[in-house]
């Protein structure tokens, strides 16, 4: 046989394979991605991307179904009465402390009110910090607190009613006090005028008698209202007219101080009496004394502050 047709030598045996061993198996193909059968949109969902497989998704759906079974959906205005009742029953099962009261039962209402903030006893309310003006009767808070607890008010409801009530009462007390002071000031300076000391002394005489009888009166009678103060002054003057020491203490002579009203009345008596020495054509001592008296009465009529509004239209003869 020629050299061109010589056969190739046999390959050398593989020393890694033992004699008679089976040939090595081909490598297994890589497992297909379980998401490959899903659409691109489905593969983009977070819970799909984060799941390890179909079994994991099934577990998640099972948990979601259980959650939906326990959740309470608020019925819309289109829901039937049965659907509303079912939602209410489910909510009460899960939250019995929220809706557990039969609102037609008074005791159940109070139990619900206690859960909302009503104290067990009236003393449990927190009293507001309030700067009460003098004269404001704070005992009204006690009465209101008792009524508030009986009505079942919560703490916030208690405050929302009591605070405006206290403020309103305080404003009324302060307005009344301002009116009282203005009335007393007008009585003393305008109505009593130069006779104020005499009037106050008379009032104190009457007040002493009342105190001696066990009546409680302030030491300073100007703390009374104008009507009460004027009444005590009138009583004191009547007592003085009946022989008490007041007449001697204060004097009731011709030169005694008098109120503007009394001075005005005396002036009119002189002006209306054409036979009075004031009208005499003879400039004698009687005429001079009458003119001096007219000047004194005019001064008394005008009072310490000068012309008074209620006397501005009075015909004052300055001669």
Secondary structure as the mmCIF struct_conf table of DSSP 4:
data_model
#
loop_
_struct_conf.conf_type_id
_struct_conf.id
_struct_conf.beg_label_comp_id
_struct_conf.beg_label_asym_id
_struct_conf.beg_label_seq_id
_struct_conf.end_label_comp_id
_struct_conf.end_label_asym_id
_struct_conf.end_label_seq_id
HELX_RH_3T_P HELX_RH_3T_P1 UNK A 3 UNK A 5
HELX_LH_PP_P HELX_LH_PP_P1 UNK A 6 UNK A 14
TURN_TY1_P TURN_TY1_P1 UNK A 15 UNK A 16
BEND BEND1 UNK A 17 UNK A 17
HELX_LH_PP_P HELX_LH_PP_P2 UNK A 18 UNK A 18
TURN_TY1_P TURN_TY1_P2 UNK A 19 UNK A 20
HELX_LH_PP_P HELX_LH_PP_P3 UNK A 21 UNK A 33
HELX_RH_3T_P HELX_RH_3T_P2 UNK A 34 UNK A 37
BEND BEND2 UNK A 38 UNK A 38
HELX_RH_AL_P HELX_RH_AL_P1 UNK A 40 UNK A 43
TURN_TY1_P TURN_TY1_P3 UNK A 44 UNK A 44
BEND BEND3 UNK A 45 UNK A 45
HELX_RH_AL_P HELX_RH_AL_P2 UNK A 46 UNK A 49
TURN_TY1_P TURN_TY1_P4 UNK A 50 UNK A 50
BEND BEND4 UNK A 52 UNK A 53
HELX_RH_AL_P HELX_RH_AL_P3 UNK A 54 UNK A 70
HELX_LH_PP_P HELX_LH_PP_P4 UNK A 73 UNK A 75
TURN_TY1_P TURN_TY1_P5 UNK A 77 UNK A 78
HELX_RH_AL_P HELX_RH_AL_P4 UNK A 81 UNK A 94
TURN_TY1_P TURN_TY1_P6 UNK A 96 UNK A 98
BEND BEND5 UNK A 99 UNK A 99
TURN_TY1_P TURN_TY1_P7 UNK A 103 UNK A 104
BEND BEND6 UNK A 105 UNK A 105
HELX_RH_AL_P HELX_RH_AL_P5 UNK A 106 UNK A 116
TURN_TY1_P TURN_TY1_P8 UNK A 117 UNK A 117
BEND BEND7 UNK A 120 UNK A 121
HELX_RH_3T_P HELX_RH_3T_P3 UNK A 122 UNK A 124
BEND BEND8 UNK A 125 UNK A 125
HELX_LH_PP_P HELX_LH_PP_P5 UNK A 126 UNK A 129
HELX_LH_PP_P HELX_LH_PP_P6 UNK A 132 UNK A 133
TURN_TY1_P TURN_TY1_P9 UNK A 134 UNK A 135
TURN_TY1_P TURN_TY1_P10 UNK A 138 UNK A 138
HELX_RH_AL_P HELX_RH_AL_P6 UNK A 139 UNK A 151
TURN_TY1_P TURN_TY1_P11 UNK A 152 UNK A 152
HELX_RH_AL_P HELX_RH_AL_P7 UNK A 155 UNK A 186
HELX_RH_PI_P HELX_RH_PI_P1 UNK A 187 UNK A 192
HELX_RH_3T_P HELX_RH_3T_P4 UNK A 193 UNK A 195
HELX_RH_AL_P HELX_RH_AL_P8 UNK A 196 UNK A 212
TURN_TY1_P TURN_TY1_P12 UNK A 213 UNK A 214
BEND BEND9 UNK A 219 UNK A 220
HELX_RH_3T_P HELX_RH_3T_P5 UNK A 221 UNK A 223
BEND BEND10 UNK A 224 UNK A 224
HELX_RH_AL_P HELX_RH_AL_P9 UNK A 226 UNK A 241
TURN_TY1_P TURN_TY1_P13 UNK A 242 UNK A 243
TURN_TY1_P TURN_TY1_P14 UNK A 245 UNK A 245
HELX_RH_AL_P HELX_RH_AL_P10 UNK A 246 UNK A 250
BEND BEND11 UNK A 253 UNK A 253
TURN_TY1_P TURN_TY1_P15 UNK A 254 UNK A 255
HELX_RH_AL_P HELX_RH_AL_P11 UNK A 260 UNK A 272
TURN_TY1_P TURN_TY1_P16 UNK A 274 UNK A 275
BEND BEND12 UNK A 276 UNK A 276
HELX_RH_3T_P HELX_RH_3T_P6 UNK A 277 UNK A 279
BEND BEND13 UNK A 281 UNK A 282
BEND BEND14 UNK A 284 UNK A 284
HELX_RH_AL_P HELX_RH_AL_P12 UNK A 285 UNK A 302
TURN_TY1_P TURN_TY1_P17 UNK A 304 UNK A 305
BEND BEND15 UNK A 306 UNK A 307
HELX_RH_3T_P HELX_RH_3T_P7 UNK A 309 UNK A 311
TURN_TY1_P TURN_TY1_P18 UNK A 312 UNK A 313
BEND BEND16 UNK A 314 UNK A 314
#
